[in-house]
Amino acid sequence: MPKDTASITAAWLTKVLQQDYPGTVVTSLYLGTIIPGTATKVRLLLSYNEAGHAHCLPPTMWLKGGFIRHDFTYDESFVWEAKFFKNWAPSVEINIPKAFWADWDEGEQGLVLLEDLAARNVSFGLATKPMTLDQQAGALDILACLHARWWNSAQLAPLRSFSTVWDAADRVVMMMLEKDYFDRCMAMDRCKEITGPYRDRERVEAGLRMQWKRSLEIAQCFSHGDPHLGNMYFETDGTPGFLDWQGWQSGPYMHDVAYSIIGGLDVAERRLHERDLLEHYRQRLVANGVKDAPPADEVWEAYRRHAMHGFMWAFTPTEMQPEEVCVAEGHRFGVAVRDLDTFGALGV
């Protein structure tokens, strides 16, 4: 497994592509755009022998994994994404990029060779450009389909769970709650919508821990885990799709739903339509075969509580997301926790 971009070679790509595309030889390789972040994305410009062309392999792909180290590098997330595309993605009928190959070295590196979505002219989600109402409903359609596939399923039992993983003091979240770092963030523009008790670091931590604890009270499903705008793309007709499957795991259905609605919509739109969107999601669960879909009152209370997770956008390190993204999402969630009285819903 390459650990840096210099180790990405035509010979290595030939070896991995031959696993599913026999006879393929990568005859030339050029490393194009490199996008750093939680993971590093490297655009590959490729040419092939006749066998590669016969398999209709494309001239560009993206290789995603852990190539650039920083303080918030999280190797397990790269492994987790590779596992999704290799083991779980073939079982879901939702709009996601095609993976040509995925594999991992446990605990060290996970890599995925992904379709270059620019080749079909998609546009990519931006936190600074909220979704339209129709796009948000489409995102909930995808999440409902994904959630329904393994709704309270025994197949989730071996997976890590949001509630237990985060409650075990996930190192990234706890780093965000260190006093000096938290106080620095509070002085920044990204936190200007955060007022009153939501500026209290100890109460924020108590709220998070209560949310994780209470998330076990509601139905569990297969969760994307991080369905924010930066992990989305939109087809030319506006149909949404989801990128970035580093955070998937077993978890409460409302984790994805609250994160998507609050983080994806303009504040005014969210205030006007959040209850209707929650009902839309609930009805889509039923349409996808969930016979014990939660009642509307439970959905609303779970939504109020789960605004707490996205609140941490205001403390996201710039090694993981650009400052303008942290500002946009920090504002939306900073307003939402007040609107929804999230601390009140959590009882902290």
N, C-alpha and C positions, 0 to 999 in steps of 0.2 A: 504493500500500500504506500503510494507516495505520501510523504509528510510535508513536502514543499513543492512549489511550482516547478523548480528545476528538475524534479524527478518525474514529471509527467512527460512521457516519451511515446513516440509512435510504436515502439516495440511493446511497451506496457499496454497501450490501448488495443493493439492487435490481440494480445493475449486475452484480455478481458472480453472483448467483443466476440471472439471466436467461441465463447461459451454458448451463446445463443444464436450466433450468426456464423455458422461453420465456413471455413475457408477465407474469411475476411482478413485482409491485410491493410493496415493503415499505411499508405505509401508516403504521405507527408502530413505534417502537423505544424500548425502555427498557433501560438497562444495569443489570443486577442484581449478583449477587455477583462480586467480583473476587478471584481467588486468585493471589497472587504466588508466585514460585519460580524455577527455572531458566528456565522460560517463564511468561508470565502467561496465566491463563485467565479469560475474561470471559463471564458468563452473559447471554445476550440474550433479552429478552422481546419477541416480535414479533407483529404482525398483518399481514395480506396482503389484496390484492384478490382477486377471484374466481379469477383464474388461479392465484395462489399456493395457494388452497384446493383447486383442482382437482388440483394436483400433490401434494396431501396433505402440504404442508410443515408442520412442527410449530410450535407456539407458542413453544417455547424451543429454543435451541441454545447451544453454547459456541464462542466464537472464541478460538483459541489462537495465541500468537505472542510476539514480543518487544516488549512495551509498557512494562515497568518496567526501567530500567537498574541494574546493580550491578556490582561488581568481577568477578563470575564470569559475566557475560552472555556468551553464546556464540552469536553470530548465525548461524553455520553450522548449528547444531543446529535452529533454526527452519526454515531452508531445507530441511534434510534431512528433517524430518518431513513437510513439505508434499510433497516429492518422493515419499515413501513412499505417502501416501494417494492421490496422483494417478496414479503410475506402476506401483506394485507391489502395493498392497492388492487391486486387482481380481483378481489371480492367485492369491490364497491363500484357502483355505476354512477359516478359523479364526475364533474369536470375538473380534472387534474392533469398535469403534464405527463406525457409518456416517459417512462424510464427505460433506457436501453440496457442498462446494467446497474446493479447495486450490490455492494458487499461491504464487509467490515472486518476489522481486527478488534475483538471485544475490548472495550475500555481504552482503545488507543486511536483508532481512526475509522470513520465511516465515509464511504464515497458513493455518489450517485451520478450517473451519466444521464442528463435530462434533455428532453426535447427543447430546442430553441424556439420559444413561443413567438418571437419576433417574426419568424418565417411565416406565420399565419396572421400577422398584423394585429395582434392583440395590443391593448394598452394596459399598463400596470397601475395598480392602485397606489394612491398617494394619500398620506394622512392629511395633507393640506387641501385635499379635494374630496369632500364628503360624498358618499354615495347618494344617488337619487333614491326615492322611496321604492321604485320598482326594482332597482338593483339590490336594495336591502332585503326586499321580500325574496328575491332570487337567491341571495346568500343564505337566508333561512331555509329555503327549499332544499339546498344542498346539505345543510347541517341536519335537517330533519331526516333526510334520506340516510345519511351516515349514522346518525344516532339510532334510528329505527333498526338498522341492520343487526346491531348487537345490543338491543335494549334489554338491560338486566340479564344479559346472557352469561351462562356459566363459563363461556370461553374467555371472559374478561378476568376471571379469577387469577391466572398466572401473571397478569400485567401489573405494572406499577400503578398506583392510584394517586390522583391529584391530592386527595385529602391527606393520605399518609406520607407522600413524598414531600409536600410543602410543609406539613406539620412537623416533619423531622428536621426543620430549620434548614431548608435549602440554602446553600451557601451564597448564591447570588442575591436572593431576597434579603438575607440577613446582612449582607454587605451594604445593601441599599439603606438599611435601618441603623447602621452605625451612626452615632450621634454627630460626629463632625461632617460626615458626608451628607446626612439628612439635613443638617442645618445649612450647609452650602446650597443644596437644592432649593430649600425654602426661600432663599434670598434671590432666586432666579425668576425670570419671566414665566417659566413653565409652571410655577406654583402660584401665580398671582390670583387665580380663581379659588385657591384653597384658603378657607377661612375657619375661624372658630376652633372647635375641637379637632378638626381634621388637620390642624397644624401641630398637634400633640403627638410626638413620636411614640411614646409608650401606648397611647390609645390606638394609634394606627396599628401597631403590632398586635395589640389585643383584638382589634377588629379582624385582622387577617387570620389570627389563630382561631377565632370563633367561626369565621366563615369556613375555614377548612374543616373544623369539627362538624358544623351543621350540614356541610355538603353531603355527608354520609346519610342524611335523613331522606334524601330524594333519590329518584331513579338514577342508576348508573348506566353509562353507555360508552361507546368508543368515541373519544373526543379528539378533535383536531388539536385543541390546546392553545392555539395562538392565532385565531382567525381575524387578525386586524387588517386594515387596508393595505399595508405594505406587503402582506402575504396573499394578496389577491391579484387577479388579472381579469380583464373584461374583453370578451369577443367583440367583433365589429358591430354586432347587433345589441351590445350591452350585457349579454349573458355573463354572469360572473363565474370564476373558477378559483380554486385555492392552491396556492403555492406553499412551500415551506412546511414540511411535516416533521420538524425536529421535536415538537412538543407534545405529540399525540400520546395518549395513555387512557386508561380507564378513568372515568370521572363523572361528576354530576352533569346532567344535560344542560343545566343553566349556565355552566361555566362559559361554553362557547356562545350561547345565545346572548347573554348580557354583554359580553365582551364585544360581540359583533354589532349589536344595536347601538350601544352607547358610543363605542369607538368609531362607528362607521357613518353616523348621521350628524348633520349640523344640529346644534343644541335645540334650536326652535323646532325643527322637524321631529327630533326625538321626543320632545315634550308632547307634541300634537298626536303622534302616531304610535308611541311605544306599546300601549295596551292593545291596539289593533294588530300590531306586528306579533306580539306574543300569542294572540289568539290564532293568527295565521300559522305560526310555527306549530301550535298545538294541533290544529286541524291537519297539517301536513304529516305530523306523526301518525295520526289516525289513518290517513290515506296510504301511508307506507306500512300499515299492518300492526301498529301498536295498539293492543286491545285495552291496555290500562294506562292510557295517556293521562297525565296529571290534570286535576281540575284547575280552572282558571284562577281561583284564589291562591292555590299553592304556587302556581306559576308566577303570579305577581309578587308574592312574598319572597320567593327564591330569587327573583330578579332584583329586588331591592337589596338583598344581602350580597349578591354576587357582583354588584358594582365595585365592591371592595378590591377585587383582584386588579381590575384595570386602573384603579386609583394609583397603582405603583408606576404607571407610565411617567408620572412627574419625577420619578427618581431613577429612571433608566439611564445607565451610563452611555456616554457618547461613543464608547467603543462598540456598543451594541446597536445604537440607532442614532441618526443625525439629530442635532439639537432642534431643528424645526419640527421634526416628527414628535419629539418629546413635548414640545410646547403645545402643538395642536391637540395631541391626545391628553396631555395633562390638563388642558383647559376643559375638554369635554367631560372627563371623569371628575375633575374638581367641582364642576357644576352639578353633575349627576348625583354624587353622594349627598349633596345638600338637598337637591330636589326630592330625592327618594328617602331621605333620612336613614341612610344606610347604617349608621351607628345605632339608631333606634331599633331598626329591624334586627340587628345583631344582639341588641341588649348589652352594649358595652359603653 
